Amino acid sequence: MAGRNSRQLKVLVDSDVIFDFISARLPYYNEAKRLFILAEQGLIDVVTLPHLVINVWQIRGHMKIKNQAMYSSLGQLLTVIQILDEPSTAITNAIMVKSSDFEDWVTVECAMIHDLDSIITRNAKHFKRSPVSVYTPTDFIRNFSFR
């Protein structure tokens, strides 16, 4: 990440990473937790998008997590991560790209609009065409030194 030394890394976390953390889903929980600890320590800026938080809520229903528990978990998590705006241009650009996964491309478009350094997801293969760097939580933590 040459040339980015004047500010810390700003990364976008996908809904799967948020859900892994909130639900303590193994074997993914520990790496998701490490990522959010880095944010809590102020070593990286972690952001997400409104549609990704909605995805987490939808997954909650399938995993039978009670509403109150999810409200509490999301509320606590939002003390260390920020929800960015999703400009309408992200939607229109994603439509023009005609990606096989529209939602993931909206995420890419938002990352580009907000000048983010990386997207952190467990499903990196969904973002193969992304001009924004994409990492799994494990690869992100392994590739960057946080001391």
KAKA-V96609 format. One record per residue. N is the residue number from 1. RES is the residue in one letter. SS is DSSP state (H for helix, E for strand, C for the rest). OMEGA is omega as a letter, one per 30 degrees, with the letter a starting at -180 (none if undefined). BURIAL is I if it has 16 or more other ideal C-beta (glycine too) atoms within 10 Angstrom, else O. Layout:
n->{N:N}
res->{RES:RES}
ss->{SS:SS}
omega->{OMEGA:OMEGA}
burial->{BURIAL:BURIAL}
This chain:
n->{1:2:3:4:5:6:7:8:9:10:11:12:13:14:15:16:17:18:19:20:21:22:23:24:25:26:27:28:29:30:31:32:33:34:35:36:37:38:39:40:41:42:43:44:45:46:47:48:49:50:51:52:53:54:55:56:57:58:59:60:61:62:63:64:65:66:67:68:69:70:71:72:73:74:75:76:77:78:79:80:81:82:83:84:85:86:87:88:89:90:91:92:93:94:95:96:97:98:99:100:101:102:103:104:105:106:107:108:109:110:111:112:113:114:115:116:117:118:119:120:121:122:123:124:125:126:127:128:129:130:131:132:133:134:135:136:137:138:139:140:141:142:143:144:145:146:147}
res->{M:A:G:R:N:S:R:Q:L:K:V:L:V:D:S:D:V:I:F:D:F:I:S:A:R:L:P:Y:Y:N:E:A:K:R:L:F:I:L:A:E:Q:G:L:I:D:V:V:T:L:P:H:L:V:I:N:V:W:Q:I:R:G:H:M:K:I:K:N:Q:A:M:Y:S:S:L:G:Q:L:L:T:V:I:Q:I:L:D:E:P:S:T:A:I:T:N:A:I:M:V:K:S:S:D:F:E:D:W:V:T:V:E:C:A:M:I:H:D:L:D:S:I:I:T:R:N:A:K:H:F:K:R:S:P:V:S:V:Y:T:P:T:D:F:I:R:N:F:S:F:R}
ss->{C:C:C:C:C:C:C:C:C:E:E:E:E:C:H:H:H:H:H:H:H:H:H:C:C:C:C:C:H:H:H:H:H:H:H:H:H:H:H:H:C:C:C:C:E:E:E:E:E:H:H:H:H:H:H:H:H:H:H:H:H:H:C:C:C:C:H:H:H:H:H:H:H:H:H:H:H:C:C:C:E:E:E:E:C:C:C:H:H:H:H:H:H:H:H:H:H:C:C:C:C:H:H:H:H:H:H:H:H:H:H:H:H:C:C:C:C:E:E:E:C:C:C:H:H:H:H:C:C:C:C:C:E:E:E:C:H:H:H:H:H:H:H:C:C:C:C}
omega->{l:l:a:a:a:l:l:a:l:a:l:l:l:a:a:l:l:a:l:a:a:a:a:a:l:g:a:a:a:l:l:l:l:l:a:l:l:l:a:l:l:a:l:l:l:a:l:a:a:a:l:l:l:l:l:l:l:l:l:a:l:a:l:l:a:a:a:l:l:l:a:a:l:l:l:a:a:l:a:l:a:l:l:l:l:a:l:l:l:l:a:l:l:l:a:a:a:l:l:l:a:a:l:l:l:l:l:a:l:l:l:a:a:l:l:a:a:l:l:a:l:a:a:a:l:a:a:a:a:l:l:l:a:a:l:l:l:a:l:a:a:a:a:a:a:a:none}
burial->{O:O:O:O:O:O:O:O:I:I:I:I:I:I:I:I:I:I:I:I:I:I:I:O:O:O:O:I:O:O:I:I:O:O:I:I:O:I:I:O:O:O:O:I:I:I:I:I:I:O:O:I:I:O:I:I:I:O:I:I:O:O:O:O:I:O:O:O:O:I:O:O:I:I:O:O:I:O:O:O:I:O:O:I:O:I:O:O:O:I:I:O:I:I:O:O:O:O:I:O:O:O:O:I:I:I:I:I:I:I:I:O:O:I:O:I:I:I:I:I:I:I:O:I:O:I:I:O:O:I:O:I:I:I:I:I:I:I:O:I:I:O:O:I:O:O:O}
